[in-house]
């Protein structure tokens, strides 16, 4: 990749060719990366569930929720950075790409260190807030604290992947996560199996895999420093004036959006966790299964957002609605297949994680909820691609507040508490909230207000 001929592969034009072909070419590595990331996360639950049992499975489930609590900042700013880099590439402003790289590294590294420190002083309060059952408290503590110590690697991998994807390169992030997944699976089987380390071993395997993934990704970026207009000199790791303003203007609403959804889901799960270890296990398994559709959803959302951002930067307005429509039907195909599997073979799906009869019995009552979750995951990516790709910070904030706060928490309290539906009420409230972004995104598309390019206004 250092040679000139190969360097051209690092930056790709996403505004040429058919919409379907370009979306699939760019989204496929993203999908495979997401699938591996999903497997990467699921392995901990599968291995711990088989070797340790329901208690270990539930501990990893809650520990995963804690990990989500600290990663939403990385996801928000990384996604914002990706959109802005795509816009700069579309506009041919290479100097701004380099400034964004330096800004992302500086900001996210500082945040990773700060958030890790805060968590280490407050994790007990967080675990109590999540109503962690006493019988899995120690397992949950071991898993959560160990994973959080790897926060800098999680943030690092997200920012490097965002830089590459913003430049049209989705192949290399896939290669890095593939390597990390293999390491994670091998170490999981070793640490949790023969070595009997339980959830602690699963957490160590996760951190080591993340560290390897980040270091190889960083090496690639350094070797292509000329292409990204960033030389990695210490003095250039700083916040660049107008570029920082553009990142913060778009990133903060995206962070709030991620935070609102994350906190609202944790709020709902804090009620679910109070129903005991079996309920925790079922909910944790269900979220992993829903994540399988979420993998496709996230890949199309990210690819579509990058395509829309480049299209707007290159003034190819007519291409945008086609990207939106294509995103809808592309996700609908795998979603439909997964719906059929869930309907006709739910015991097999949940049985991949646990053999506990109580877990499998409760899992059957979750099937109708899962279908609503799949529908939301099918409809959301097109809307997020449009909202994020157009850089509409205010609308991002609106989606965050309506989806995360008003809908998710409101519906959960209404169904679970007010209407006394118990755990199914909290499940349904969370599922119905996932439809809100589609409704907002559809209105935004029809309004045509996305045609005004926003990010470059503050981008210098």
Residue, then its C-alpha position, 0 to 999 in steps of 0.5 A: x500500500x505504500x506504492x503510488x499505485x496502491x495508495x490510490x486504493x486508500x481513497x475511493x470515490x463513492x459518487x461514481x457507478x450505480x447506487x446499488x453496486x457502490x453501496x454493496x461494495x462499500x457496505x460488504x466489508x462493513x457488514x463482514x466487519x460488523x458480523x465479526x464484531x458481533x461474533x467477537x462479542x457473542x463468543x464471550x457469552x457462548x463460551x461462558x454460558x457453556x463452561x460457567x452456566x447461567x450465572x456467568x452468562x448473566x454476568x457477561x450480559x450486564x458487563x456488556x451493558x456497562x461496556x456500552x456505557x463508556x463506548x458511546x462517546x467513541x462511537x459518536x465522535x468517530x461517526x462524526x469524523x467519518x462523515x466529515x472526512x467523507x465530505x472533505x474527500x468529496x470536496x477535494x480538501x485533503x488538508x482538512x482530512x489531515x487536520x481531522x485525523x489529528x483532532x480525532x486522535x487528540x480528542x478521543x485519546x484524552x476522552x478514553x483516559x478520562x472515562x476509564x479513570x472515572x469508571x474505576x472510581x464509580x463502577x460499584x454505583x453503576x452496578x447497583x444502578x443496574x440492579x446487578x443480582x448478588x449471586x453474579x456481582x463478583x463475576x460482573x465486577x471482574x468482567x466489567x473492570x477488565x474490559x474497561x481497562x481496554x477502553x483506549x484500544x476500543x476508542x483507538x480502533x474506532x477512530x482509525x476505522x472511521x478515518x479509513x472508512x471516511x476515505x472510502x476504505x472499508x476493506x482494511x477495518x474488516x481485516x483488522x477485526x477479523x484478526x482480533x476475532x480469531x485471537x478472541x475466540x482462541x483465548x476465550x476457549x483457552x482462558x475460560x475452558x482449560x484455565x477455568x478463569x470464567x468471565x475474567x478470562x473472557x474479558x482478558x481475551x476481549x481486551x487482548x483482541x482489541x489491542x491487537x486490532x488497534x495496533x495493526x490498524x494504527x500501523x496501516x494508517x502510519x504507513x499511509x500518512x502521506x495519503x491522509x496528509x498527517x505526519x504523526x509528529x507529536x506537535x500535530x496531535x492537537x485540536x485544529x481550530x475550525x476543524x474541531x468546531x465542525x467535529x464538535x458541532x456534528x459530534x456532540x449531537x451524535x454522542x448525545x444520540x448514542x448516549x440517550x439510546x444507551x442510557x435509556x436501554x440501561x434504564x429499561x434493563x435495570x428494571x429487567x435485571x430486577x426480575x432475576x438471573x434468568x431474565x438477565x440471561x434471556x434479555x442478554x441473549x435476545x440483544x445479541x440475536x437482535x444485533x445480528x440484524x443490527x450488523x447489517x443495519x449498521x453497515x448500510x447506515x455507515x456506508x450510506x452515510x459516507x455515500x450521501x456525504x460525498x454525494x452532497x460534497x460533490x453536488x450530486x443531489x439526485x443520487x441521495x434519494x436512491x441511496x436512501x431507497x436502496x438502503x431500505x431493501x438491502x437490509x430487508x432481505x437478511x432481516x426477513x430471513x432472520x425473522x423466519x428463523x426466529x419464528x420457527x426455530x427460537x429454541x435453537x437460537x437461544x439454545x446456542x447460548x444456554x441449555x438452561x430449561x428456564x432460560x429457554x422457556x422464558x425465551x419463547x415469550x420474547x419472540x414477538x418482541x424480537x420481530x418488532x426489533x427486527x422491523x426497527x433495525x430494517x427501517x432505521x439505517x436509511x434514515x440514519x444514513x440521510x441524517x448523518x450524511x447530510x450533517x444535520x446536527x439538530x435533527x440528530x439531537x431531536x432523534x436522540x431525545x425522542x428515541x432515547x428519552x421520550x419513546x424508550x423510557x416513556x413507553x417502558x414505564x407506561x407498559x411495564x409500570x403503569x399498565x403493569x405488564x411486567x418484564x414484557x412491558x419493558x421489552x415491548x417499550x424498548x422495541x417500539x422506540x426503535x421505529x422512531x428514527x424511521x418516522x423522523x427520517x422519512x419526513x426529513x427526506x420528503x421535506x428536501x431540507x437535507x440538500x443544504x450541505x452543513x458540515x463544511x460550513x464550519x470546516x474551514 
